[in-house]
């Protein structure tokens, strides 16, 4: 796999994982009882963005590494997917 392709795939995986990680541990201002005047009560009280970016990076590294291993060592052949969904017997 070319280095630029690997970076592109990692970038896509990172963004997908980010959207999965963003809701982790979020408490709204309404839930915590500290609504800032002029803001939406559903806005996060402490978003902890840096922590979520670190978790996203770690999880993305694991997902990307597993995907790369499967791809490089051909652990799952492309024909296996067709068999799994019943196209090819």
C-alpha positions as CSV (number, residue, x, y, z in Angstrom):
1,X,0.0,0.0,0.0
2,X,1.4,3.4,-1.0
3,X,2.1,5.8,1.9
4,X,-0.3,8.4,0.6
5,X,-3.1,5.8,0.3
6,X,-2.3,4.7,3.9
7,X,-2.6,8.3,5.1
8,X,-5.9,8.8,3.2
9,X,-7.4,5.6,4.7
10,X,-6.2,6.5,8.2
11,X,-7.7,10.0,7.8
12,X,-11.1,8.5,6.9
13,X,-10.9,6.0,9.8
14,X,-9.9,8.8,12.2
15,X,-12.9,10.9,11.2
16,X,-15.4,8.0,11.5
17,X,-14.0,7.1,14.9
18,X,-14.1,10.8,16.0
19,X,-17.9,10.9,15.4
20,X,-18.3,7.7,17.4
21,X,-16.2,9.1,20.3
22,X,-17.6,12.6,20.5
23,X,-20.7,11.6,22.6
24,X,-18.7,9.7,25.2
25,X,-19.3,11.2,28.7
26,X,-21.1,14.3,27.5
27,X,-23.3,16.0,30.1
28,X,-25.4,18.9,29.0
29,X,-25.5,22.2,30.8
30,X,-29.1,21.3,31.8
31,X,-28.1,18.0,33.3
32,X,-25.3,19.5,35.3
33,X,-27.4,22.5,36.4
34,X,-24.9,25.1,35.1
35,X,-26.7,26.7,32.2
36,X,-24.7,29.7,30.8
37,X,-27.0,32.6,29.9
38,X,-27.4,32.9,26.2
39,X,-26.4,29.3,25.3
40,X,-28.4,26.3,24.5
41,X,-29.2,24.2,27.6
42,X,-28.3,21.1,25.6
43,X,-24.8,22.3,25.0
44,X,-22.1,20.2,26.7
45,X,-20.9,21.5,30.0
46,X,-17.3,20.2,29.7
47,X,-16.7,18.9,26.2
48,X,-13.2,17.5,27.0
49,X,-12.2,17.7,23.3
50,X,-8.4,17.0,23.9
51,X,-9.2,13.7,25.7
52,X,-11.6,12.7,22.9
53,X,-9.0,13.5,20.2
54,X,-6.5,11.3,22.0
55,X,-8.9,8.4,22.3
56,X,-9.8,8.9,18.7
57,X,-6.2,8.7,17.7
58,X,-5.6,5.6,19.8
59,X,-8.7,3.7,18.6
60,X,-8.0,4.7,15.0
61,X,-4.5,3.4,15.2
62,X,-5.8,0.0,16.4
63,X,-8.5,-0.2,13.7
64,X,-6.1,0.9,11.0
65,X,-3.4,-1.6,12.1
66,X,-6.0,-4.5,12.1
67,X,-7.3,-3.4,8.7
68,X,-3.7,-3.2,7.3
69,X,-2.9,-6.7,8.7
70,X,-6.0,-8.2,7.1
71,X,-5.2,-6.5,3.8
72,X,-1.4,-7.2,3.7
73,X,-1.6,-10.8,4.7
74,X,-4.8,-11.5,2.8
75,X,-6.6,-12.9,5.9
76,X,-9.9,-12.3,4.3
77,X,-10.2,-12.7,0.6
78,X,-12.5,-10.6,-1.5
79,X,-14.5,-13.6,-2.6
80,X,-15.3,-14.4,1.0
81,X,-17.5,-11.3,1.2
82,X,-19.6,-12.5,-1.7
83,X,-20.0,-15.9,0.0
84,X,-21.0,-14.3,3.3
85,X,-23.8,-12.4,1.8
86,X,-24.9,-15.3,-0.4
87,X,-24.0,-14.1,-3.9
88,X,-21.5,-16.9,-4.6
89,X,-21.8,-20.5,-3.4
